[in-house]
Structures are given as C-alpha cells and as structure tokens.
C-alpha cells in the first residue's frame, strides 16, 4: 500500500495492523494480508465505508403565507450511503402523509434523498415549527435536523363577550369585542341596528369595549362589532334584550293564629238601661308589615262585644219587667161555707166583698 494515509501500527510474527486516516469512499474494498512463510499464508477483509448525509435543507417556503394557500415544503440531503431516512414533524408531532424520493449520486456510491410535505395553510399553523429530521447509521443516534417556523396571515376572528347575561332596566352592561388576526386587526367599529350608536353619552366606546349605562327598553337591538386587517374583515353580532326589573318575593307560609279580645262590660239598672263596652284587639303577629285591607280580627271582636252586650241587656230587661208585673186581688167569700146552698153562698159573698181583705201575690 502506497498511501500516506495508511500507516503500519504493529508487525509481529503473528499480527500485522494498519490504520487509515481521513477515510473516504474510495477506501472501500477488499484488503489482503499475506505472511511470507513456507507456504505463504494470506487473510482477506472487506472494508465498508459509510457515506455521512449532508445537513438537510428545507425549501419551498415563502413568508408570509395566506390562509387557505397550498404549501409544499421539501427536505433534501445528499451523500448518504446507504440512503438516509427522512421524517417530518410539526410541533414535535410526526406527520406521516409525505412523499419520499431516493436518487443515486453521480459517483454511483452515495444517494440523495428528498421528502415533500404538502398541506393547506391554516391559521392554527401560524407560529408552528416544522422540522425535517435525517436518520442514518453513521450519525451515531444523533440525527441531523432542519427547522422552519411558519407564518400564516389570516382575516380577523371576532367574538363578543357580555358582562351581564340577564340585563335589566337601570343596570349597566359591558360588551367586549375580542378580535384575533394576523396582521393585528385595526381598532374595532361598533354599530347598532346597522347605524351609529344612538346615545353617545350612555354608550361609551373605549378601544374594543362598549359600555352602556342606565339600560332601558330603547337599548334593545342588534349590536355589531367589526374588525379588519390587510387580509380582510370580519364581524359578529350580539342581540341585547333589556328585561323588566324582576322582583323576587320570598314564599310565605300562613300560620293560623289566635286573636285575643278583652271585653269589659258595665251595666247600670235605672229607669233606663245604659251599657258601655270597650274592646281591645291584638293583631296577628304573623301579618306582613305594610299590608293593607280590613282587620278581620278587630271586626270579629267588635261584633262579639255587641252581641254579648245585647244579650245581657235583654236578660236584665226581662228580669226587671218580671219583678214589676203588678198586683191583683183575691176575695174569699166569708161565710159561704155555712150557706145551705150555692145561691145563698153567692149572696153572702157579694155582701162581704167590700170589706174583704186584700191579698197580694207576687211572681218571683
């Protein structure tokens, strides 16, 4: 061997070693070791040289890319022997649906490998990292990687967020217009029912926020938020319905209660009957404060007093009249028992009637 890159390392009667520096593909082949003895002894070995793939490159990307456009990214590496393997990743997630192409180089020893990733640009891909990884046995488990950050431009995405899910009259509401796009959208435009905001004093716009104070029924309508950027414009709507003030009354349970009435009656018996009565009524403690309407307990107490006084008066009047009913006379015919007959008894009785003793009888 006549090559300065080949060096004899060790030589003995039983071993002969050489080293080859700066190995190239041309060093690949069969090597023969001969020991000149009688007879001559030889040994052969085949040297395989691996072709290390070059650092991969990603082509086909133009920045920025509009949403909906088709993208074709190609990853290519040359000089591998045997042919290298190429894999695609998007944000560390492997993409399987790719095209693979292997071509033999001019030296007919190494290969050029390429792979194409074909997809439609989407707003969710904005800022995503697409990487191409080359695996080969000569890289000692350390793959070569090429990366590309995607930049996708898209029209704004608009959404309205309300601070009050049930707006009532007299309350306030804040509507926030969230817009996301690339490039960043310009300041949003607020409208109501297709026109300008009707009451600027109560309807205040601060950037993307619309604040409406002291809501009333005239604020009902459709509010539109519109955002735009150089790619396009987009809008969304919010229907505002102002509700009447809702008074929530707690359910009440009516508990029957007793009404106490204290009655004092004074009766004086003179030539005429005089009755005085006073009544006191205690109101139901369970009655609602501020409740209007007739007090049935009080009315019932008064009626009871009147009935009681009337009955007492009737009883006392009856007793008074009974005791002053009057007198009557009973005359006994003195000597009638001695009369021989009835006619004589009557004559004797009539004669003595003038002087008859007056008798009185009383009903008690």
Secondary structure, DSSP 4 states (H G I P E B T S, - for coil): ---TTEEEEEE-SS-EEEEE-S--GGG-EEEEEEE-SSS-EEEEEEE--PBPPPPPEEE---SSEETT-EEEEEEEEEEEBS--EEEEEETTEEE---EEEEEE-TTSS-EEEEEEEEEE--GGGTTPEEEEEEE-GGGTT--EEEEEE--EEEEEEEEEEES-SS-BTT--EEEEEEEEEESPPPPPEEEETTB--S-TTTEEEETTEEEE-S--GGG-EEEEEEEEETTEEEEEEEEE-PBPP---PPP---------EEEEEEEEESSSEEEEEEEEEPPPTTSPTT--S--HHHHHHHHHHHHHHHHHHHHHHHHHHHHT---------TTGGG-SSHHHHHHHHHHTSTTPPP------
